[in-house]
Each structure stands twice: as structure tokens, then as C-alpha cells.
Amino acid sequence: MGVLYHNEHEVVNQCLVCHECRYVLGRNRVPKKVLRHFPLILRLKQMFRALNLSKFMKWHHDKISKDEYVKHVVDSKAWAHINFTWLEFA
């Protein structure tokens, strides 16, 4: 567990939970941990717009195995249940 050093906690130099130093010792204010934000929805939209990538993004729908063997996760009963239950997601 950690603390998000934002707004009122921006000037705090110690963790409010374990009281450990926020920065790496011996260096000039380098934080020990950094939270990175990855905008997933925007990235997926960008990938679907690219014609050369969109064919790979639709692979799970186009390449379902026709026999009874599970060769990939998309061939499983659980995947079929999700596709049947939530049609807008599929």
C-alpha cells in the first residue's frame, strides 16, 4: 500500500502509512516509486484506426477454431459464454 503524493500530500517527504522516506537516499530528490498513467482507451482507438493493426486486433473474432479442440482462449466455453451474455462487448 502506498500514498498518492498529490494535492495536500505533495509536500510530504515520508509515507503516511509506514513512515519510510519518499525519495531514494543519496540522490537529489528521486522518488522511489512513480505512478505511470497509461491511457488504454485512447490507445485502443488509435490501434483500431490503423489498418495494418486493426486486422490483428480482430483476430480473436475471425480465427475461432471450428473443431472441438481448444487451441486458443477464444475457443473455450468461457469465451463463448461471455460473447453470448454480453453481446455489446463481443
C-alpha positions in Angstrom: 0.0 0.0 0.0 1.2 3.4 -0.7 0.3 7.1 -0.8 -0.5 9.2 -3.8 1.5 12.3 -3.3 -0.9 14.8 -4.9 -2.7 18.0 -3.7 -2.3 18.2 0.1 0.3 15.4 0.2 2.5 16.9 -2.4 5.0 18.4 0.1 5.2 15.3 2.4 8.6 13.7 2.5 7.6 10.5 4.3 5.0 7.8 3.6 1.9 8.4 5.8 1.4 4.7 6.3 4.9 3.2 7.0 6.8 6.5 7.6 9.5 5.5 5.1 11.4 8.2 3.1 9.7 9.1 -0.1 12.9 9.6 -2.0 16.0 7.4 -2.8 18.7 8.2 -0.3 21.9 9.8 -1.6 20.3 11.1 -4.7 18.8 14.5 -5.5 15.1 14.0 -4.7 14.5 11.0 -7.0 11.2 9.3 -5.9 11.4 5.6 -5.0 8.1 4.8 -6.8 6.4 6.6 -9.6 2.8 6.1 -10.7 2.5 5.9 -14.5 -0.8 6.5 -16.3 -1.4 4.5 -19.5 -4.5 5.9 -21.4 -5.8 2.5 -22.6 -9.0 3.5 -24.3 -7.3 6.2 -26.4 -4.5 3.8 -27.3 -7.1 1.1 -28.4 -9.0 3.6 -30.6 -5.7 4.6 -32.2 -4.8 0.9 -32.9 -8.2 0.1 -34.4 -7.9 3.2 -36.8 -4.6 1.9 -38.2 -5.5 -0.5 -41.0 -2.3 -2.7 -40.6 -3.0 -3.1 -36.8 -6.8 -3.5 -36.9 -6.6 -6.9 -38.5 -4.6 -8.2 -35.5 -7.0 -6.5 -33.1 -9.9 -8.5 -34.6 -8.0 -11.9 -34.7 -9.9 -13.3 -31.7 -13.2 -12.9 -33.6 -12.0 -14.0 -37.1 -9.9 -17.1 -36.2 -12.1 -19.1 -33.9 -11.4 -22.9 -34.3 -14.2 -24.8 -36.0 -13.4 -28.2 -34.4 -13.9 -29.3 -30.7 -10.3 -28.7 -29.6 -9.3 -25.6 -27.6 -6.3 -24.2 -29.4 -6.6 -20.7 -28.0 -8.6 -18.9 -25.3 -11.1 -17.8 -27.8 -12.1 -21.4 -28.4 -13.1 -22.0 -24.7 -16.6 -22.3 -23.4 -16.0 -19.3 -21.0 -15.2 -17.1 -24.0 -18.3 -18.3 -25.8 -20.4 -17.6 -22.6 -19.0 -14.0 -22.5 -19.8 -13.4 -26.1 -23.3 -14.8 -25.6 -24.1 -13.0 -22.4 -22.7 -9.5 -23.3 -23.4 -9.0 -27.0 -22.3 -5.4 -27.0 -19.0 -6.3 -25.6 -18.4 -9.1 -28.1 
